[in-house]
Each structure stands twice: as structure tokens, then as C-alpha cells.
Amino acid sequence: MSASPIPPELQPIGAIGLGIMGAPMNRNLLAAGAEVRVWARRPETAEALAQEGAQSCASLPELVRGVRVLVLNVSDTPDVEALMLGPDGILEHARPGLIVIDHSTIDPMRTRAIARAAAEREVTFVDAPVSGGEPGARAGSLSLMVGGPAAVVESLRPIFEVVGSTLTHVGDSGAGQIAKACNQLVVGETLVAMGEAFALAEQSGVDPARVREALMGGFASSRILEVHGQRLLDGDFEPGFQVGLYHKDLGIIADLSRDLGLATDGLKPVREAVDAALEAGQARHDVSILARFCVRASESAS
């Protein structure tokens, strides 16, 4: 979908979390002509974006009080909870009517609790985790899975259209995080299947690259086979999404499954592959490297 001009009522846009995903997403907002204000615990983190046109704020209260929309892009549930609910946090300084967009991947049930606390302060908390990794963040082609009030989500469309190419309003608060958990479940199990398929081909004396080409023409075709399959063949594991962060996401899925009484048995070999990759010091490599560890993990488990 083509990007729309961001209307004045959605600006200034504040940003917290300027890392591997947050920085390129905010660069796209700047390129679209948005007024972006940033804050980071380490000022040098915000310096690059400040040099590109963002306004750097000296404190969290200064940022929160001066924006209409605040975008979070941090690592884990405790980070979001501390920012939103902690002493001297966002809710202590927010003006009524503030909208917070959380692009982080965090626990869905705790997301709902944060949204309830925000609503008590007349702040709307919208969960909008993304899929597409750093390449998608740079290209503005991320897939956004959004939870929150429909009218608010629709009002935010001009912002979402700058950072992503696909927007799905999944449901009320927490629904976006549920969708992201489902996404990560499918990604992990598909990576394991792909790694086992490539190993099967190679051990049978058949070129995995030609097998991938054949599979891409049939029902086994997928975005994971297309992108991560090529990464695996090329040995290119520069992070689009790091193994260490995926390990955190698996914990979210496991907790959610346990709370719901679901047995997600297909994740067992995924978790074994992640553990093997972490033990091998691959935490900062791209998640596609897990396909190299799935066969080893299954051998050790047998």
C-alpha cells in the first residue's frame, strides 16, 4: 500500500527504542516528512537520528509531554512495563489522548494489562508487533499485526503505511501480540523442516540449492524457504532478527501455551535447535542459522 501523508493530529511522533528495528523505522518516518522526537537512556544512541532531522529530547518526561503519538520498539516485556508503568514512566507524564504504539514483541496477557492501565489515564495502548526483520524495517515493507480499538488503529494508518506494506487489525488489545506469537511458532517450525529437508538432500547426494528451487515451484513454497533458504545456502547470517531475541519469543509462546492448556509439541525441536545455537555462541546471528542446528539437536535428543 502506498504511504499517505501523516496528518498534523498525529504529530509530533515520539520514539523510544532506536536499535536494529527502531532506527530504520524512524528514518522512514523522517523521510515521509514527519516530525519525530526521540529519547534514549544513552544519548549517543539518539545522535544519529538527530543528525538526520529528529529532535532529541533530554528526558522521558520531555518526550512524553510533547508528542501526540509515542512509538516503542524495545526488547522484552519488562522493558515495556518499566517504560509504561514504572516510577516516572510514560503514564505518569502522559497527556489525556496520547496514543502509544508498541512495536515490541511481548507477552500478550501483560499487554492487555498495560492497555487497561493506560486506559485509566485516558491513554490508548496499541500493540503492533512486526514481521520482516531489519530488511523490512529499512524498506518500509514490514507486516504489522495490530491489536487495539478499531477507530484508533484506523486513525494510525498513515503512520503504519510508512513503516509497513501489510497492516492487519487482528482484534482488541493483545491480539496483535497473539498473532506475532503464532507467526514465530510457524517461523520456527518451518525453519526446522527446511533444515531437515536440506540435510536430507545433501546426505542423499543431491544439491540442496536445486531442491530449494524445485520446492519453490510447489506447495512447499514459502517466504521462509525463499529468503532464509537462500541465506542458509549462502551462509549469510548477518542479523535481520537475532537468535537471542527469538529465544525470548519462544518463551512467550511457551508461557502462553501453558496458560491456555495447549501442547505445542512441534516447538520442541525448535527449542532444541535454539539451545544448540546459543551454546555455540550464535545469539547475535540471524534466526535462519537455526536450520543448521536442527539436525544436530534431533541427533542429540535421540
C-alpha positions as CSV (number, residue, x, y, z in Angstrom):
1,M,0.0,0.0,0.0
2,S,1.3,3.5,-0.8
3,A,2.2,5.8,2.1
4,S,-0.2,8.6,2.9
5,P,0.9,12.0,4.3
6,I,0.9,11.9,8.1
7,P,-1.7,14.4,9.3
8,P,-0.8,17.1,11.9
9,E,-3.1,15.5,14.5
10,L,-0.7,12.5,14.7
11,Q,2.4,14.7,15.1
12,P,4.9,15.1,16.7
13,I,5.7,11.4,16.9
14,G,7.9,10.3,19.7
15,A,10.2,7.3,19.6
16,I,11.8,5.1,22.2
17,G,13.9,2.2,21.1
18,L,16.3,3.1,18.3
19,G,18.1,-0.2,17.7
20,I,18.2,-2.6,14.8
21,M,14.4,-2.2,14.0
22,G,13.6,1.2,15.6
23,A,16.2,3.3,13.9
24,P,15.3,2.4,10.3
25,M,11.6,2.6,11.0
26,N,12.0,6.1,12.4
27,R,14.2,7.0,9.4
28,N,11.3,6.2,7.2
29,L,9.0,8.4,9.2
30,L,11.5,11.3,8.9
31,A,11.7,10.6,5.1
32,A,7.9,10.9,5.0
33,G,8.1,14.3,6.4
34,A,7.0,13.5,10.0
35,E,8.2,15.5,13.0
36,V,10.0,12.9,15.0
37,R,11.2,13.3,18.6
38,V,13.5,10.7,20.2
39,W,14.8,9.8,23.6
40,A,17.3,7.2,24.7
41,R,18.9,6.3,28.0
42,R,22.2,6.6,26.2
43,P,22.2,10.0,24.4
44,E,24.6,8.8,21.8
45,T,22.0,6.3,20.6
46,A,19.8,9.1,19.5
47,E,22.6,11.2,18.0
48,A,22.5,9.6,14.5
49,L,18.8,10.2,14.1
50,A,19.1,13.7,15.5
51,Q,21.7,14.4,12.7
52,E,19.1,13.2,10.2
53,G,16.4,15.6,11.4
54,A,14.9,14.1,14.6
55,Q,14.6,16.2,17.7
56,S,16.5,14.7,20.6
57,C,14.8,15.1,24.0
58,A,16.8,15.3,27.2
59,S,14.4,13.2,29.3
60,L,11.5,10.8,29.1
61,P,9.0,13.3,30.6
62,E,10.1,15.9,28.0
63,L,9.4,13.4,25.2
64,V,6.1,12.2,26.5
65,R,4.6,15.6,27.2
66,G,5.5,16.9,23.8
67,V,4.1,14.2,21.4
68,R,0.7,13.0,20.2
69,V,1.8,9.5,19.3
70,L,4.6,7.6,21.0
71,V,6.2,4.6,19.4
72,L,8.0,1.9,21.4
73,N,10.5,-0.6,19.9
74,V,12.2,-2.3,22.8
75,S,13.3,-5.9,23.5
76,D,11.1,-7.5,26.1
77,T,8.0,-7.4,28.3
78,P,9.8,-6.0,31.3
79,D,11.2,-3.2,29.2
80,V,7.7,-2.1,28.1
81,E,6.2,-2.5,31.6
82,A,9.0,-0.4,33.1
83,L,8.5,2.4,30.5
84,M,4.8,2.4,30.7
85,L,4.1,1.6,34.4
86,G,7.3,2.3,36.2
87,P,8.0,5.2,38.5
88,D,8.4,8.4,36.5
89,G,7.3,6.4,33.4
90,I,5.1,7.2,30.4
91,L,1.7,7.1,32.2
92,E,2.9,9.4,34.9
93,H,3.6,12.1,32.3
94,A,1.1,11.4,29.5
95,R,-1.5,13.9,28.5
96,P,-5.0,12.5,28.0
97,G,-5.4,11.4,24.4
98,L,-1.9,10.2,23.9
99,I,-1.6,7.1,21.7
100,V,1.2,4.6,22.4
101,I,2.2,2.2,19.6
102,D,4.2,-0.8,20.8
103,H,6.1,-2.5,18.0
104,S,7.9,-4.7,20.5
105,T,7.2,-8.4,20.8
106,I,6.0,-9.0,24.3
107,D,3.6,-11.2,26.4
108,P,0.0,-10.8,25.1
109,M,-1.6,-11.1,28.5
110,R,0.6,-8.5,30.0
111,T,0.0,-6.3,27.0
112,R,-3.7,-6.4,27.9
113,A,-2.9,-5.3,31.5
114,I,-0.8,-2.4,30.2
115,A,-3.6,-1.4,27.9
116,R,-6.1,-1.4,30.9
117,A,-3.7,0.7,33.0
118,A,-3.2,3.1,30.1
119,A,-7.0,3.5,29.6
120,E,-7.4,4.6,33.2
121,R,-5.1,7.5,32.3
122,E,-7.0,8.2,29.1
123,V,-4.1,6.9,27.0
124,T,-4.6,4.3,24.3
125,F,-2.1,1.5,24.1
126,V,-1.9,-0.2,20.7
127,D,0.1,-3.4,20.2
128,A,1.6,-3.6,16.7
129,P,4.4,-6.1,16.5
130,V,6.0,-6.6,13.2
131,S,7.5,-9.2,10.9
132,G,10.1,-8.7,8.3
133,G,13.3,-8.1,10.2
134,E,15.8,-5.4,9.6
135,P,15.5,-5.6,5.8
136,G,11.7,-5.0,6.1
137,A,12.3,-2.1,8.5
138,R,14.7,-0.5,6.1
139,A,12.5,-1.0,3.1
140,G,9.3,0.1,4.9
141,S,7.8,-3.3,3.9
142,L,7.1,-4.8,7.4
143,S,4.0,-6.8,8.1
144,L,2.1,-5.2,11.1
145,M,-0.2,-7.3,13.3
146,V,-2.2,-4.8,15.3
147,G,-4.4,-5.0,18.4
148,G,-6.5,-2.2,19.8
149,P,-9.6,-0.1,19.3
150,A,-10.6,-0.2,15.6
151,A,-11.1,3.5,15.3
152,V,-7.7,4.3,16.8
153,V,-6.0,1.7,14.6
154,E,-7.6,3.2,11.5
155,S,-6.5,6.7,12.5
156,L,-2.9,5.5,12.8
157,R,-3.0,4.0,9.3
158,P,-0.9,6.9,7.8
159,I,1.9,6.1,10.2
160,F,1.6,2.3,9.7
161,E,1.7,2.7,5.9
162,V,5.1,4.4,6.2
163,V,6.8,1.6,8.1
164,G,4.9,-1.4,6.6
165,S,3.4,-2.8,3.5
166,T,0.8,-5.0,5.2
167,L,-1.5,-4.0,8.0
168,T,-3.9,-6.4,9.7
169,H,-6.1,-5.3,12.5
170,V,-6.3,-8.6,14.3
171,G,-8.6,-7.6,17.2
172,D,-8.7,-5.8,20.6
173,S,-5.7,-5.2,22.8
174,G,-3.2,-8.1,22.9
175,A,-4.5,-9.6,19.6
176,G,-1.5,-8.3,17.7
177,Q,0.8,-10.0,20.1
178,I,-1.1,-13.2,19.8
179,A,-0.7,-13.0,16.0
180,K,3.0,-12.4,16.5
181,A,3.3,-15.5,18.7
182,C,1.6,-17.5,16.0
183,N,4.0,-16.0,13.5
184,Q,7.0,-17.0,15.5
185,L,5.7,-20.5,16.0
186,V,5.3,-21.0,12.3
187,V,8.7,-19.5,11.5
188,G,10.5,-21.8,13.9
189,E,8.8,-25.0,12.9
190,T,9.3,-24.1,9.2
191,L,13.0,-23.4,9.8
192,V,13.4,-26.8,11.3
193,A,11.6,-28.5,8.5
194,M,13.7,-26.6,5.9
195,G,17.0,-27.6,7.7
196,E,16.0,-31.2,7.8
197,A,15.0,-31.1,4.2
198,F,18.3,-29.6,3.1
199,A,20.2,-32.2,5.3
200,L,18.1,-35.0,3.7
201,A,19.0,-33.8,0.2
202,E,22.7,-33.3,1.0
203,Q,23.1,-36.7,2.7
204,S,21.4,-38.2,-0.3
205,G,23.9,-36.7,-2.7
206,V,21.5,-34.1,-4.1
207,D,22.2,-30.4,-4.3
208,P,20.1,-28.6,-1.7
209,A,20.0,-25.5,-3.9
210,R,18.3,-27.4,-6.7
211,V,15.9,-29.0,-4.1
212,R,15.1,-25.5,-2.9
213,E,14.4,-24.4,-6.5
214,A,12.1,-27.3,-7.0
215,L,10.2,-26.7,-3.8
216,M,9.7,-23.1,-4.6
217,G,7.6,-24.1,-7.5
218,G,5.2,-26.2,-5.5
219,F,3.1,-26.3,-2.3
220,A,6.2,-26.2,-0.1
221,S,7.0,-22.8,-1.3
222,S,7.1,-20.1,1.4
223,R,8.7,-16.8,2.2
224,I,10.9,-18.6,4.7
225,L,12.2,-21.0,2.0
226,E,12.7,-18.1,-0.3
227,V,14.6,-15.8,2.0
228,H,16.0,-18.0,4.8
229,G,16.6,-20.9,2.5
230,Q,18.9,-18.7,0.3
231,R,20.6,-17.3,3.5
232,L,21.3,-20.9,4.5
233,L,22.8,-21.8,1.2
234,D,24.9,-18.6,1.1
235,G,26.0,-18.9,4.7
236,D,24.8,-15.3,5.2
237,F,23.7,-14.9,8.8
238,E,24.0,-11.2,9.3
239,P,21.1,-10.5,11.6
240,G,17.8,-9.4,10.3
241,F,16.4,-11.0,13.5
242,Q,18.7,-12.4,16.1
243,V,18.6,-15.9,17.6
244,G,18.8,-14.4,21.1
245,L,15.6,-12.4,20.6
246,Y,13.9,-15.4,19.1
247,H,14.8,-17.4,22.2
248,K,12.8,-14.7,24.2
249,D,9.9,-15.1,21.8
250,L,9.8,-18.9,22.3
251,G,9.5,-18.2,26.0
252,I,6.4,-16.1,25.3
253,I,4.9,-18.8,23.2
254,A,5.6,-21.5,25.9
255,D,4.1,-19.4,28.7
256,L,1.0,-18.6,26.6
257,S,0.6,-22.2,25.6
258,R,0.9,-23.3,29.2
259,D,-1.6,-20.8,30.4
260,L,-4.1,-21.9,27.7
261,G,-3.5,-25.6,28.3
262,L,-2.2,-26.2,24.8
263,A,0.6,-28.7,24.0
264,T,2.6,-27.1,21.2
265,D,4.8,-30.2,20.7
266,G,6.1,-29.0,17.4
267,L,8.2,-26.4,19.2
268,K,10.3,-29.0,21.0
269,P,12.8,-29.4,18.1
270,V,12.8,-25.7,17.6
271,R,13.8,-25.0,21.2
272,E,16.5,-27.7,21.0
273,A,17.9,-26.0,17.9
274,V,17.8,-22.6,19.6
275,D,19.6,-24.0,22.7
276,A,22.2,-25.6,20.5
277,A,22.8,-22.4,18.6
278,L,23.1,-20.4,21.8
279,E,25.6,-22.9,23.2
280,A,27.6,-22.4,20.0
281,G,27.7,-18.7,20.6
282,Q,25.3,-17.8,17.8
283,A,22.9,-15.5,19.8
284,R,23.6,-12.5,17.6
285,H,23.3,-14.3,14.3
286,D,20.2,-14.3,12.1
287,V,17.5,-16.8,13.1
288,S,17.9,-18.6,9.8
289,I,21.0,-20.2,11.2
290,L,18.8,-22.4,13.3
291,A,18.3,-24.6,10.2
292,R,21.9,-25.6,10.6
293,F,21.3,-26.8,14.2
294,C,18.1,-28.7,13.9
295,V,19.5,-32.0,12.7
296,R,22.3,-31.8,15.3
297,A,19.7,-31.1,18.0
298,S,17.5,-34.0,17.0
299,E,20.5,-36.3,17.0
300,S,21.4,-35.3,20.5
301,A,17.8,-35.8,21.6
302,S,17.6,-39.4,20.2
